[in-house]
């Protein structure tokens, strides 16, 4: 069972997509410009320490493009066919039985092979930021952990706005094409202003128990960091990944 990247299973509008490469037969040079332009915007976000959803989108895109090329190579080794359709949802190639030259797909494959190094460079850049943030997060258990860990609270700071977000989390499991995945959803229950004298995490937990008695002994975690990176785009997704790993380690 795998832990999915933050929001990787959700569709989000992006300048780069599988459709970008499929449309390459219309104008290869124009598509190359679109690819470089899209990667430039993503890397600009990385330079501002904003890694999501761009990082997970790039990883998904890379896997999809790689699967299409590998699938095509395997089919073409068996029998020359004409590409009739590319199923973007299932990452499959649909061929006709007429043995004709497939110049269109050769263009798409050449474009994919050209773009791969640029995509991998951007992924490496985003992953470096992810790893740096991960190394600068400290996770602690608040109080005594119950046996039920699939639901509870996690306290995550937003230092850029001097806030501490008290968040409820829920773990869900869904099945992909080949394996099961764990996903962690969160929503902010309340936010408290950070001050020189901060409330102990145990006190905050007791306040939540009193306010929400449906969880009398919730699993509760506190994450600390001195980083002032963007909360939604970086701190939160990395913190969620760390929490999932901790719970299932």
C-alpha positions, 0 to 999 in steps of 0.5 A, a space after each residue: 500500500 502506497 502513500 499518494 502525493 498531496 492531491 495527486 489524484 485530483 485533477 487540476 488545470 495545468 498548462 502541461 498535460 497529456 493533451 499537450 503532447 497528443 496535440 503535438 502533431 498539429 505544430 511540434 515547435 509550438 508544442 515545444 514552446 508550450 512545454 518550456 513555457 509551462 515548466 518556466 511557470 512551475 519553476 517560478 513557483 518553486 523559486 517562491 517555495 511553492 511546490 504544490 500542486 505543481 510537484 505532484 502534477 509533474 510526477 504524475 505527468 512523467 509517469 504517464 508519458 513514460 508509460 505511453 512510450 513503454 507501451 508503444 515500444 512493446 506494441 511496435 516490436 510485435 507488429 507495425 500498426 497505426 495509432 488510432 487513439 490515445 486513451 488518456 484516462 487509462 494511459 493506453 494506446 489504441 491501434 487499428 489493424 491496418 499496417 500503415 506507417 505511424 508518423 504521427 505517433 513518432 512525432 509524439 514520442 519524439 516530443 516526449 523524449 525531448 521533454 523528459 529531461 526538462 520535466 525531470 529537472 523541474 521534478 528534482 528542483 521541487 523534490 529538493 525543496 520538499 526534502 528541505 522542508 521535511 527535514 525542518 519539521 518536527 512531529 510530536 505526539 500530544 498526550 496518549 495515543 489511542 488505538 484508533 489513529 485514522 481520525 484525530 487532530 494535528 497542529 500545524 504552524 503558519 509562521 508566515 502569518 504567525 498562526 497555529 492551525 488546529 486541524 482535524 484529519 481523516 485517513 481514507 483508503 482508495 484502490 488504484 489500478 494496481 494497488 491501494 493508496 492512503 490519503 489524508 484529508 484535513 480541515 481547519 477547526 480553528 486557528 490561534 494567533 502565535 505569541 511569545 507565550 504559547 499555549 502548550 499543545 496538551 492544553 489545546 488538545 483538552 480544549 478541542 476535546 471539550 468543544 468536540 466531545 464526539 472524539 473523547 480521546 483523539 489521536 493528536 499530533 503537533 508539528 513544529 518548524 521555524 520555516 516561513 514558507 507558504 502554508 497551503 502550497 508547501 508546509 501543509 502538504 509536506 506536514 500531511 505526508 510526514 504525518 501519514 508516514 509516522 502513523 503507518 511506520 
